[in-house]
């Protein structure tokens, strides 16, 4: 759904439950148009009121806001949403039950919501009535009945192709420009590289002249480019330029927020864990988390045992990456064993469902598979950061398991789009798979 300024008659938007669970503040994103809430949506929200997950908070926040807006009695014309905004109403009756029953075998909440949209389209004609839902299948059903249906796209990024990658390749540079990076500590003023236009804070560059090249990153404080030397962390060394960029950002304590995206096997999680272990003495604790996929749709209580046993199936990929950093005797590049760090609580695997309300001080926090988070969940996690905390998000925005997110609406894409250019933030897109030749082949061909 594209929210454009209305110059003709105002529109009437019918809101599905999944939009509200995605963004409880959606009521204020429809400009001067009116909003209709089917009574079925309120029934569904009632089922989400209890719980500590993000969708539960969204449901409660929306219902409280709706109660504030409507006062003691909600009339048929609805209640005002505020200055410059439209009105909101709750719709009870629907007229097209027989038509829907003839087309669909089952009566379900989606069909009742569609029924309301069809009824309003008939009653409000010629006024545009639009069903807003993040459910692709419901949008197709609505369109088949002649009802306009759109996705909720207020927090979507414009285009996947335009998403910031964190790196640029600059070729055909004069030899003297490349040579400057090997004197004066590898710092070159931005004024000496006019060929690099509008560098972003902490943006990375591959600078080439024929067979000669140098890796550099832009320092916004010094307004200069800084050479990136070969690094390693916990025995893990980068295998390509993007991994070098990523490891430097991960080891830089001045960068409080880092995001790494890339296909399976590109080294996102391994590099983040290696960096956390390398600088563990500078942090009080290392926290590891990943969404229990599908996030917010499966309670940990479905699995037997204590919280550790419940989390193990979801967190096993983190343990697999930690195992890579062990040498044959079981130690981490001369440091303590993973088991000792876990036993001392210096390394903790935690569920994201209970992150709200915490204040994380001097913590290196890694959130894996972050592409399955909503923009609101990303915000909730980042706002937990206290003094001295570093947060790292890793994920593949092409592999999303959440039923109502895609490559443009997920939290990772939203984060990259909004944070680009901030001095405390760095992002790298890893392109080459390094897990194995077989994994790379499968990633490219299958």
BASE-840316 format. One record per residue (C-alpha): residue in one letter; chain; z, y, x. Coordinates in nm, 3 decimals, padded with zeros to 5 digits. Each point is the difference from the previous one (the first is absolute). Example, Ala and Ser with C-alpha at 12.3 -4.5 7.8 and 13.67 -1.06 7.14 Angstrom:
2
+------+-------+---------+---------+---------+
: rest : kette :      pz :      py :      px :
+------+-------+---------+---------+---------+
:    a :     A :  00.780 : -00.450 :  01.230 :
:    s :     A : -00.066 :  00.344 :  00.137 :
+------+-------+---------+---------+---------+
***
This chain:
446
+------+-------+---------+---------+---------+
: rest : kette :      pz :      py :      px :
+------+-------+---------+---------+---------+
:    x :     A :  00.000 :  00.000 :  00.000 :
:    x :     A : -00.109 :  00.334 :  00.147 :
:    x :     A :  00.216 :  00.289 : -00.115 :
:    x :     A : -00.235 :  00.295 : -00.031 :
:    x :     A :  00.066 :  00.337 : -00.159 :
:    x :     A : -00.089 : -00.024 : -00.367 :
:    x :     A : -00.234 :  00.277 : -00.121 :
:    x :     A : -00.075 : -00.153 : -00.340 :
:    x :     A :  00.228 : -00.168 : -00.253 :
:    x :     A :  00.311 : -00.153 :  00.151 :
:    x :     A :  00.003 : -00.377 :  00.042 :
:    x :     A :  00.246 : -00.259 : -00.124 :
:    x :     A :  00.109 : -00.253 :  00.263 :
:    x :     A :  00.150 : -00.334 : -00.109 :
:    x :     A :  00.226 : -00.125 :  00.280 :
:    x :     A :  00.048 : -00.367 :  00.087 :
:    x :     A :  00.332 : -00.141 :  00.124 :
:    x :     A : -00.125 : -00.073 :  00.352 :
:    x :     A : -00.080 :  00.369 :  00.055 :
:    x :     A :  00.360 :  00.094 : -00.075 :
:    x :     A :  00.139 : -00.276 :  00.223 :
:    x :     A : -00.230 :  00.126 :  00.275 :
:    x :     A :  00.099 :  00.368 : -00.040 :
:    x :     A :  00.275 :  00.110 : -00.237 :
:    x :     A : -00.104 :  00.361 :  00.058 :
:    x :     A : -00.350 : -00.058 : -00.137 :
:    x :     A :  00.077 :  00.215 : -00.307 :
:    x :     A : -00.049 :  00.315 :  00.207 :
:    x :     A : -00.340 : -00.099 :  00.140 :
:    x :     A : -00.219 :  00.047 : -00.308 :
:    x :     A : -00.023 :  00.380 :  00.003 :
:    x :     A : -00.021 :  00.149 : -00.351 :
:    x :     A : -00.111 : -00.325 : -00.165 :
:    x :     A :  00.216 : -00.199 : -00.244 :
:    x :     A :  00.158 : -00.339 :  00.062 :
:    x :     A :  00.054 : -00.288 : -00.242 :
:    x :     A :  00.247 : -00.280 :  00.075 :
:    x :     A : -00.052 : -00.317 : -00.210 :
:    x :     A :  00.327 : -00.141 : -00.134 :
:    x :     A : -00.091 : -00.325 :  00.178 :
:    x :     A :  00.034 :  00.183 :  00.333 :
:    x :     A :  00.360 :  00.094 : -00.085 :
:    x :     A :  00.068 : -00.363 : -00.088 :
:    x :     A : -00.137 : -00.112 :  00.338 :
:    x :     A :  00.195 :  00.267 :  00.188 :
:    x :     A :  00.318 : -00.126 : -00.165 :
:    x :     A : -00.050 : -00.330 :  00.185 :
:    x :     A : -00.012 :  00.184 :  00.335 :
:    x :     A :  00.310 :  00.217 : -00.042 :
:    x :     A :  00.236 : -00.235 :  00.184 :
:    x :     A : -00.040 : -00.075 :  00.369 :
:    x :     A : -00.006 :  00.156 :  00.345 :
:    x :     A : -00.371 : -00.017 :  00.075 :
:    x :     A : -00.230 :  00.300 : -00.003 :
:    x :     A : -00.155 : -00.080 : -00.338 :
:    x :     A :  00.348 : -00.006 : -00.154 :
:    x :     A :  00.075 :  00.348 :  00.132 :
:    x :     A : -00.338 :  00.123 : -00.122 :
:    x :     A :  00.065 : -00.137 : -00.350 :
:    x :     A :  00.344 :  00.160 : -00.023 :
:    x :     A : -00.125 :  00.333 :  00.137 :
:    x :     A : -00.283 :  00.016 : -00.253 :
:    x :     A :  00.219 : -00.089 : -00.298 :
:    x :     A :  00.259 :  00.262 :  00.098 :
:    x :     A : -00.272 :  00.262 :  00.035 :
:    x :     A : -00.155 : -00.093 : -00.332 :
:    x :     A :  00.340 :  00.026 : -00.168 :
:    x :     A :  00.053 :  00.347 :  00.147 :
:    x :     A : -00.340 :  00.120 : -00.120 :
:    x :     A :  00.022 : -00.130 : -00.355 :
:    x :     A :  00.349 :  00.122 : -00.094 :
:    x :     A :  00.164 : -00.139 : -00.314 :
:    x :     A : -00.316 : -00.070 : -00.203 :
:    x :     A : -00.361 : -00.059 :  00.113 :
:    x :     A : -00.240 :  00.144 : -00.256 :
:    x :     A : -00.354 : -00.120 : -00.060 :
:    x :     A : -00.152 :  00.288 :  00.198 :
:    x :     A :  00.204 : -00.101 :  00.304 :
:    x :     A :  00.219 :  00.195 :  00.240 :
:    x :     A : -00.111 :  00.257 :  00.255 :
:    x :     A : -00.016 : -00.113 :  00.363 :
:    x :     A :  00.059 :  00.355 :  00.126 :
:    x :     A : -00.183 :  00.322 :  00.075 :
:    x :     A : -00.369 : -00.054 :  00.070 :
:    x :     A :  00.023 : -00.366 : -00.100 :
:    x :     A : -00.084 : -00.187 : -00.317 :
:    x :     A :  00.222 : -00.197 : -00.236 :
:    x :     A :  00.123 : -00.359 : -00.010 :
:    x :     A :  00.032 : -00.226 : -00.304 :
:    x :     A :  00.099 : -00.360 : -00.071 :
:    x :     A : -00.254 : -00.183 : -00.218 :
:    x :     A :  00.122 : -00.269 : -00.243 :
:    x :     A : -00.284 : -00.091 : -00.238 :
:    x :     A : -00.332 : -00.161 :  00.089 :
:    x :     A : -00.296 : -00.079 : -00.224 :
:    x :     A : -00.225 : -00.241 :  00.187 :
:    x :     A :  00.212 : -00.317 :  00.009 :
:    x :     A : -00.255 : -00.215 : -00.184 :
:    x :     A : -00.284 :  00.111 :  00.226 :
:    x :     A :  00.199 : -00.090 :  00.310 :
:    x :     A :  00.120 : -00.330 : -00.147 :
:    x :     A : -00.363 : -00.096 : -00.060 :
:    x :     A : -00.085 :  00.066 :  00.366 :
:    x :     A :  00.314 : -00.134 :  00.174 :
:    x :     A :  00.194 : -00.318 : -00.067 :
:    x :     A :  00.344 :  00.128 :  00.105 :
:    x :     A :  00.212 :  00.289 : -00.110 :
:    x :     A :  00.144 :  00.165 :  00.310 :
:    x :     A :  00.128 :  00.343 :  00.114 :
:    x :     A : -00.336 :  00.091 :  00.158 :
:    x :     A : -00.183 : -00.055 : -00.329 :
:    x :     A :  00.258 :  00.206 : -00.192 :
:    x :     A : -00.044 :  00.287 :  00.245 :
:    x :     A : -00.378 : -00.029 : -00.036 :
:    x :     A :  00.048 :  00.000 : -00.377 :
:    x :     A :  00.183 :  00.335 :  00.024 :
:    x :     A : -00.278 :  00.147 :  00.215 :
:    x :     A : -00.267 : -00.111 : -00.250 :
:    x :     A :  00.201 :  00.140 : -00.291 :
:    x :     A :  00.048 :  00.338 :  00.169 :
:    x :     A : -00.367 :  00.012 :  00.094 :
:    x :     A : -00.087 : -00.039 : -00.369 :
:    x :     A :  00.261 :  00.246 : -00.126 :
:    x :     A : -00.050 :  00.270 :  00.264 :
:    x :     A : -00.384 :  00.001 :  00.006 :
:    x :     A : -00.182 :  00.186 :  00.143 :
:    x :     A :  00.286 :  00.068 :  00.242 :
:    x :     A : -00.026 : -00.216 :  00.317 :
:    x :     A :  00.256 : -00.282 :  00.005 :
:    x :     A :  00.043 : -00.175 :  00.334 :
:    x :     A :  00.201 : -00.313 :  00.082 :
:    x :     A :  00.160 :  00.026 :  00.344 :
:    x :     A :  00.095 : -00.334 :  00.155 :
:    x :     A :  00.015 : -00.159 :  00.343 :
:    x :     A : -00.094 : -00.334 : -00.154 :
:    x :     A : -00.369 : -00.058 :  00.077 :
:    x :     A : -00.034 : -00.267 : -00.269 :
:    x :     A :  00.145 :  00.225 : -00.271 :
:    x :     A : -00.240 :  00.276 :  00.102 :
:    x :     A : -00.291 : -00.240 : -00.045 :
:    x :     A :  00.128 : -00.111 : -00.342 :
:    x :     A :  00.035 :  00.364 : -00.108 :
:    x :     A : -00.350 :  00.087 :  00.114 :
:    x :     A : -00.140 : -00.295 : -00.193 :
:    x :     A :  00.144 :  00.155 : -00.318 :
:    x :     A : -00.143 :  00.342 :  00.082 :
:    x :     A :  00.329 :  00.150 :  00.121 :
:    x :     A : -00.010 :  00.214 :  00.315 :
:    x :     A :  00.229 : -00.160 :  00.260 :
:    x :     A :  00.092 :  00.133 :  00.343 :
:    x :     A :  00.225 : -00.088 :  00.292 :
:    x :     A :  00.296 :  00.220 :  00.090 :
:    x :     A : -00.129 :  00.155 :  00.320 :
:    x :     A :  00.226 :  00.300 :  00.060 :
:    x :     A :  00.141 : -00.153 :  00.320 :
:    x :     A : -00.325 : -00.167 :  00.113 :
:    x :     A : -00.168 :  00.105 :  00.323 :
:    x :     A : -00.351 :  00.139 : -00.031 :
:    x :     A : -00.193 : -00.264 :  00.189 :
:    x :     A :  00.073 : -00.303 :  00.216 :
:    x :     A : -00.273 :  00.104 :  00.246 :
:    x :     A :  00.163 :  00.341 :  00.046 :
:    x :     A :  00.347 : -00.141 :  00.067 :
:    x :     A :  00.143 :  00.117 :  00.332 :
:    x :     A : -00.022 : -00.269 :  00.271 :
:    x :     A :  00.205 :  00.171 :  00.270 :
:    x :     A : -00.268 : -00.028 :  00.267 :
:    x :     A : -00.334 :  00.143 :  00.106 :
:    x :     A : -00.266 : -00.099 :  00.253 :
:    x :     A : -00.146 :  00.288 :  00.202 :
:    x :     A : -00.292 : -00.100 :  00.223 :
:    x :     A : -00.234 :  00.156 :  00.256 :
:    x :     A :  00.271 :  00.218 :  00.154 :
:    x :     A : -00.056 :  00.162 :  00.342 :
:    x :     A :  00.158 : -00.194 :  00.285 :
:    x :     A :  00.220 :  00.294 :  00.097 :
:    x :     A :  00.158 :  00.000 : -00.348 :
:    x :     A :  00.099 : -00.368 :  00.025 :
:    x :     A :  00.124 :  00.056 :  00.356 :
:    x :     A :  00.242 :  00.269 : -00.119 :
:    x :     A :  00.211 : -00.271 : -00.165 :
:    x :     A :  00.078 : -00.153 :  00.339 :
:    x :     A :  00.165 :  00.312 :  00.144 :
:    x :     A :  00.294 :  00.214 : -00.114 :
:    x :     A :  00.175 : -00.296 : -00.156 :
:    x :     A : -00.285 : -00.070 : -00.238 :
:    x :     A :  00.051 :  00.317 : -00.211 :
:    x :     A : -00.314 :  00.195 : -00.089 :
:    x :     A :  00.020 :  00.322 : -00.208 :
:    x :     A : -00.190 : -00.014 : -00.327 :
:    x :     A : -00.194 :  00.309 :  00.108 :
:    x :     A : -00.160 : -00.209 :  00.278 :
:    x :     A : -00.145 : -00.243 : -00.254 :
:    x :     A : -00.202 :  00.215 : -00.242 :
:    x :     A : -00.200 : -00.311 : -00.092 :
:    x :     A :  00.302 : -00.129 : -00.195 :
:    x :     A :  00.012 :  00.200 : -00.320 :
:    x :     A :  00.317 :  00.049 : -00.204 :
:    x :     A :  00.217 : -00.278 :  00.145 :
:    x :     A :  00.281 : -00.116 : -00.228 :
:    x :     A :  00.360 : -00.033 :  00.115 :
:    x :     A :  00.036 : -00.332 :  00.188 :
:    x :     A : -00.365 : -00.090 : -00.053 :
:    x :     A : -00.140 : -00.240 :  00.260 :
:    x :     A : -00.327 :  00.018 :  00.189 :
:    x :     A : -00.224 : -00.229 :  00.203 :
:    x :     A : -00.178 :  00.236 :  00.242 :
:    x :     A : -00.305 : -00.142 :  00.177 :
:    x :     A : -00.250 :  00.092 :  00.266 :
:    x :     A : -00.236 : -00.290 :  00.064 :
:    x :     A :  00.211 : -00.282 :  00.141 :
:    x :     A :  00.302 :  00.226 :  00.048 :
:    x :     A :  00.251 :  00.050 : -00.280 :
:    x :     A :  00.354 :  00.113 : -00.069 :
:    x :     A :  00.239 : -00.039 : -00.292 :
:    x :     A :  00.183 :  00.313 : -00.112 :
:    x :     A :  00.213 :  00.134 : -00.283 :
:    x :     A :  00.039 :  00.356 : -00.123 :
:    x :     A :  00.343 :  00.160 :  00.044 :
:    x :     A :  00.038 :  00.278 : -00.260 :
:    x :     A :  00.300 :  00.159 :  00.173 :
:    x :     A : -00.178 :  00.044 :  00.334 :
:    x :     A : -00.345 :  00.045 : -00.162 :
:    x :     A : -00.133 : -00.241 :  00.257 :
:    x :     A : -00.146 : -00.348 :  00.036 :
:    x :     A :  00.216 : -00.258 :  00.180 :
:    x :     A : -00.135 : -00.307 :  00.178 :
:    x :     A :  00.125 : -00.335 : -00.131 :
:    x :     A :  00.081 : -00.249 :  00.275 :
:    x :     A :  00.031 : -00.374 : -00.045 :
:    x :     A :  00.329 : -00.090 : -00.166 :
:    x :     A :  00.185 : -00.317 : -00.089 :
:    x :     A :  00.300 : -00.076 : -00.217 :
:    x :     A :  00.214 : -00.314 : -00.006 :
:    x :     A : -00.269 : -00.182 :  00.195 :
:    x :     A : -00.276 :  00.102 : -00.240 :
:    x :     A : -00.290 :  00.196 :  00.150 :
:    x :     A : -00.278 :  00.169 : -00.201 :
:    x :     A : -00.340 : -00.171 :  00.002 :
:    x :     A : -00.213 :  00.292 : -00.118 :
:    x :     A : -00.001 :  00.379 : -00.029 :
:    x :     A :  00.138 :  00.009 : -00.356 :
:    x :     A :  00.294 : -00.221 :  00.097 :
:    x :     A :  00.071 :  00.233 :  00.295 :
:    x :     A :  00.005 :  00.297 : -00.237 :
:    x :     A :  00.230 : -00.187 : -00.236 :
:    x :     A :  00.247 : -00.112 :  00.265 :
:    x :     A :  00.029 :  00.351 :  00.143 :
:    x :     A :  00.080 :  00.141 : -00.344 :
:    x :     A :  00.249 : -00.279 : -00.068 :
:    x :     A :  00.187 :  00.064 :  00.327 :
:    x :     A :  00.004 :  00.379 : -00.045 :
:    x :     A :  00.341 :  00.095 : -00.144 :
:    x :     A : -00.133 :  00.343 : -00.101 :
:    x :     A : -00.228 : -00.164 : -00.255 :
:    x :     A :  00.234 : -00.088 : -00.285 :
:    x :     A : -00.266 : -00.146 : -00.229 :
:    x :     A : -00.283 : -00.233 :  00.105 :
:    x :     A : -00.249 : -00.192 : -00.213 :
:    x :     A : -00.224 : -00.280 :  00.125 :
:    x :     A : -00.282 : -00.144 : -00.209 :
:    x :     A : -00.253 : -00.266 :  00.085 :
:    x :     A : -00.133 : -00.339 : -00.095 :
:    x :     A :  00.189 : -00.323 :  00.043 :
:    x :     A :  00.067 : -00.088 :  00.362 :
:    x :     A : -00.049 :  00.351 :  00.140 :
:    x :     A :  00.358 :  00.007 :  00.136 :
:    x :     A :  00.168 :  00.247 : -00.236 :
:    x :     A :  00.325 : -00.185 : -00.058 :
:    x :     A :  00.023 : -00.146 :  00.349 :
:    x :     A : -00.037 :  00.341 :  00.167 :
:    x :     A :  00.261 :  00.154 : -00.231 :
:    x :     A :  00.250 : -00.278 :  00.071 :
:    x :     A : -00.068 :  00.011 :  00.375 :
:    x :     A :  00.058 :  00.377 :  00.008 :
:    x :     A :  00.321 : -00.033 : -00.202 :
:    x :     A :  00.134 : -00.261 :  00.241 :
:    x :     A : -00.105 :  00.206 :  00.301 :
:    x :     A :  00.196 :  00.307 : -00.109 :
:    x :     A :  00.282 : -00.180 : -00.183 :
:    x :     A :  00.266 :  00.162 :  00.221 :
:    x :     A : -00.092 :  00.342 : -00.142 :
:    x :     A :  00.059 : -00.107 : -00.359 :
:    x :     A :  00.308 : -00.124 : -00.178 :
:    x :     A : -00.195 : -00.264 : -00.191 :
:    x :     A : -00.346 : -00.146 : -00.054 :
:    x :     A : -00.086 : -00.060 : -00.364 :
:    x :     A : -00.292 : -00.216 : -00.110 :
:    x :     A : -00.128 : -00.015 : -00.355 :
:    x :     A : -00.305 : -00.096 : -00.197 :
:    x :     A : -00.066 :  00.000 : -00.375 :
:    x :     A :  00.072 : -00.325 : -00.181 :
:    x :     A : -00.358 : -00.037 : -00.123 :
:    x :     A : -00.077 :  00.072 : -00.273 :
:    x :     A :  00.243 :  00.289 :  00.045 :
:    x :     A :  00.220 :  00.087 : -00.299 :
:    x :     A : -00.136 : -00.293 : -00.203 :
:    x :     A :  00.206 : -00.284 :  00.143 :
:    x :     A :  00.379 :  00.006 :  00.028 :
:    x :     A :  00.166 : -00.151 :  00.308 :
:    x :     A :  00.215 : -00.205 : -00.237 :
:    x :     A : -00.290 : -00.236 : -00.076 :
:    x :     A :  00.064 : -00.172 :  00.334 :
:    x :     A :  00.313 : -00.210 :  00.071 :
:    x :     A :  00.266 :  00.085 :  00.258 :
:    x :     A :  00.154 :  00.320 :  00.134 :
:    x :     A : -00.195 :  00.318 :  00.068 :
:    x :     A : -00.108 : -00.127 :  00.342 :
:    x :     A : -00.148 : -00.316 : -00.148 :
:    x :     A : -00.172 :  00.199 : -00.274 :
:    x :     A : -00.161 :  00.236 :  00.252 :
:    x :     A : -00.114 : -00.260 :  00.251 :
:    x :     A : -00.335 : -00.088 : -00.167 :
:    x :     A : -00.096 :  00.369 : -00.014 :
:    x :     A :  00.128 :  00.087 :  00.348 :
:    x :     A : -00.141 : -00.300 :  00.187 :
:    x :     A : -00.296 :  00.202 :  00.135 :
:    x :     A :  00.250 :  00.230 :  00.173 :
:    x :     A :  00.172 : -00.297 :  00.162 :
:    x :     A : -00.341 : -00.132 :  00.109 :
:    x :     A : -00.072 :  00.329 :  00.180 :
:    x :     A :  00.342 :  00.000 :  00.164 :
:    x :     A : -00.072 : -00.347 :  00.134 :
:    x :     A : -00.309 :  00.135 :  00.181 :
:    x :     A :  00.220 :  00.231 :  00.206 :
:    x :     A :  00.213 : -00.284 :  00.139 :
:    x :     A : -00.074 : -00.141 :  00.342 :
:    x :     A :  00.032 : -00.379 :  00.048 :
:    x :     A :  00.379 :  00.024 :  00.051 :
:    x :     A :  00.044 :  00.177 : -00.330 :
:    x :     A :  00.092 :  00.352 :  00.117 :
:    x :     A : -00.170 :  00.328 : -00.088 :
:    x :     A : -00.156 :  00.118 :  00.326 :
:    x :     A :  00.332 : -00.020 :  00.181 :
:    x :     A :  00.202 :  00.127 : -00.297 :
:    x :     A :  00.225 : -00.176 : -00.252 :
:    x :     A : -00.118 : -00.279 : -00.224 :
:    x :     A : -00.123 :  00.079 : -00.349 :
:    x :     A :  00.275 : -00.222 : -00.141 :
:    x :     A :  00.265 :  00.203 :  00.187 :
:    x :     A : -00.140 :  00.329 : -00.135 :
:    x :     A :  00.005 : -00.141 : -00.353 :
:    x :     A :  00.354 : -00.134 :  00.041 :
:    x :     A :  00.128 :  00.336 :  00.130 :
:    x :     A : -00.172 :  00.182 : -00.290 :
:    x :     A : -00.193 :  00.212 :  00.251 :
:    x :     A : -00.314 : -00.153 : -00.153 :
:    x :     A :  00.001 : -00.036 : -00.378 :
:    x :     A : -00.255 : -00.120 : -00.251 :
:    x :     A :  00.062 :  00.186 : -00.325 :
:    x :     A : -00.152 : -00.003 : -00.351 :
:    x :     A : -00.172 :  00.321 : -00.106 :
:    x :     A :  00.138 : -00.039 : -00.352 :
:    x :     A :  00.337 :  00.132 :  00.116 :
:    x :     A : -00.110 :  00.281 :  00.232 :
:    x :     A :  00.055 :  00.274 : -00.257 :
:    x :     A :  00.322 :  00.191 :  00.055 :
:    x :     A :  00.035 : -00.098 :  00.367 :
:    x :     A :  00.011 :  00.252 :  00.284 :
:    x :     A : -00.148 : -00.142 :  00.321 :
:    x :     A :  00.142 :  00.158 :  00.317 :
:    x :     A : -00.154 : -00.081 :  00.343 :
:    x :     A : -00.200 : -00.288 : -00.142 :
:    x :     A : -00.341 : -00.134 :  00.103 :
:    x :     A : -00.132 : -00.104 : -00.340 :
:    x :     A : -00.316 : -00.212 : -00.027 :
:    x :     A : -00.156 : -00.051 : -00.344 :
:    x :     A : -00.270 : -00.267 :  00.011 :
:    x :     A : -00.273 : -00.055 : -00.264 :
:    x :     A :  00.053 :  00.358 : -00.118 :
:    x :     A : -00.336 :  00.004 : -00.179 :
:    x :     A :  00.183 : -00.168 : -00.290 :
:    x :     A :  00.227 :  00.302 : -00.048 :
:    x :     A : -00.064 :  00.278 : -00.248 :
:    x :     A :  00.001 :  00.366 :  00.111 :
:    x :     A :  00.342 :  00.043 : -00.160 :
:    x :     A :  00.140 : -00.299 :  00.187 :
:    x :     A : -00.133 :  00.137 :  00.329 :
:    x :     A :  00.174 :  00.332 : -00.074 :
:    x :     A :  00.324 : -00.180 : -00.090 :
:    x :     A :  00.000 : -00.185 :  00.333 :
:    x :     A : -00.078 :  00.305 :  00.215 :
:    x :     A :  00.267 :  00.213 : -00.168 :
:    x :     A :  00.261 : -00.255 :  00.113 :
:    x :     A : -00.053 :  00.111 :  00.362 :
:    x :     A :  00.303 :  00.162 :  00.164 :
:    x :     A :  00.037 :  00.156 :  00.344 :
:    x :     A : -00.165 : -00.193 :  00.281 :
:    x :     A : -00.182 : -00.244 : -00.230 :
:    x :     A : -00.359 : -00.111 :  00.053 :
:    x :     A : -00.202 : -00.159 : -00.281 :
:    x :     A : -00.310 : -00.212 :  00.059 :
:    x :     A : -00.230 : -00.117 : -00.280 :
:    x :     A : -00.252 : -00.275 :  00.068 :
:    x :     A : -00.258 : -00.146 : -00.235 :
:    x :     A : -00.360 : -00.074 : -00.089 :
:    x :     A : -00.121 :  00.226 : -00.282 :
:    x :     A : -00.288 : -00.241 : -00.061 :
:    x :     A :  00.240 : -00.284 : -00.091 :
:    x :     A :  00.207 :  00.114 : -00.296 :
:    x :     A :  00.195 : -00.249 : -00.212 :
:    x :     A :  00.150 :  00.250 : -00.245 :
:    x :     A : -00.177 : -00.030 : -00.339 :
:    x :     A : -00.016 :  00.377 : -00.064 :
:    x :     A : -00.082 :  00.133 :  00.349 :
:    x :     A : -00.326 :  00.023 :  00.191 :
:    x :     A : -00.119 :  00.134 :  00.337 :
:    x :     A :  00.013 :  00.358 : -00.129 :
:    x :     A :  00.319 :  00.001 : -00.207 :
:    x :     A :  00.242 : -00.202 :  00.216 :
:    x :     A :  00.289 :  00.162 :  00.184 :
:    x :     A : -00.146 : -00.041 :  00.348 :
:    x :     A : -00.320 :  00.188 : -00.083 :
:    x :     A :  00.206 :  00.268 : -00.174 :
:    x :     A :  00.229 :  00.032 :  00.303 :
:    x :     A : -00.287 :  00.034 :  00.247 :
:    x :     A : -00.178 :  00.256 : -00.215 :
:    x :     A :  00.308 :  00.219 : -00.048 :
:    x :     A :  00.161 : -00.025 :  00.346 :
:    x :     A : -00.305 :  00.051 :  00.222 :
:    x :     A :  00.051 :  00.291 :  00.240 :
:    x :     A :  00.381 : -00.002 : -00.013 :
:    x :     A :  00.160 :  00.018 :  00.348 :
:    x :     A :  00.249 : -00.279 : -00.080 :
:    x :     A : -00.269 : -00.240 : -00.120 :
:    x :     A : -00.261 : -00.221 :  00.164 :
:    x :     A : -00.247 : -00.245 : -00.149 :
:    x :     A : -00.229 : -00.257 :  00.158 :
:    x :     A : -00.260 : -00.224 : -00.162 :
:    x :     A : -00.036 : -00.323 :  00.197 :
:    x :     A : -00.349 : -00.144 : -00.030 :
:    x :     A : -00.027 : -00.301 :  00.229 :
:    x :     A :  00.179 : -00.325 : -00.077 :
:    x :     A :  00.188 : -00.146 :  00.297 :
:    x :     A :  00.178 : -00.296 : -00.160 :
:    x :     A : -00.267 : -00.253 :  00.099 :
:    x :     A : -00.375 : -00.042 :  00.013 :
:    x :     A :  00.015 : -00.210 : -00.317 :
:    x :     A :  00.210 :  00.259 : -00.190 :
:    x :     A : -00.239 :  00.278 :  00.101 :
:    x :     A : -00.301 : -00.203 : -00.110 :
:    x :     A :  00.158 : -00.075 : -00.337 :
:    x :     A :  00.100 :  00.363 : -00.050 :
:    x :     A : -00.357 :  00.117 :  00.060 :
:    x :     A : -00.195 : -00.268 : -00.186 :
:    x :     A :  00.214 : -00.134 : -00.283 :
+------+-------+---------+---------+---------+
***
